[in-house]
Amino acid sequence: MFGEDPYTVEKSRYECTDCLNRVTTDGTLGSCPDCGGRMRNVAVPRE
């Protein structure tokens, strides 16, 4: 479980689809800073 709500709109939270690295940023990320993989925004609820 998360330490804080991942769906808050004040911060953008991204997760790498390859290595599952999580990054919190004020901007947008296109690629993972660790492995270069694709990042997905986890601050957007998905069903």
C-alpha atoms as one frame of an Amber mdcrd trajectory, in Angstrom:
protein
   0.000   0.000   0.000   1.103   3.579  -0.583   2.325   5.922   2.140   0.334
   8.732   0.545  -2.535   8.938  -1.913  -1.173   8.357  -5.459  -4.215  10.072
  -6.985  -3.606  13.601  -5.697  -3.495  16.152  -8.494  -0.867  18.434  -6.904
   1.973  16.123  -7.903   2.555  13.876 -10.885   3.509  10.335  -9.973   4.922
   8.043 -12.612   5.789   4.348 -12.606   8.103   2.642 -15.078   6.403  -0.191
 -16.979   9.728  -2.090 -17.161  11.507  -1.777 -13.787   8.549  -0.434 -11.699
  10.614   2.536 -10.474   8.349   5.293  -9.090   9.077   9.001  -9.493   7.224
  12.071  -8.188   7.656  15.243 -10.235   6.095  18.608 -11.010   6.476  18.013
 -14.754   6.029  15.101 -17.118   8.299  12.148 -17.737   8.615  10.287 -21.001
  11.238   7.754 -19.980  12.503   6.201 -16.763  15.585   7.895 -15.303  16.886
   4.470 -14.160  16.363   2.145 -17.148  14.987   4.334 -19.960  11.669   2.433
 -20.038   8.217   3.927 -20.650   6.660   5.789 -17.710   2.926   5.731 -16.930
   1.102   8.265 -14.815  -0.203   6.512 -11.687  -1.945   9.686 -10.492  -4.676
   8.906 -13.035  -7.181   6.355 -11.695  -7.574   3.229 -13.809 -10.181   0.498
 -13.584
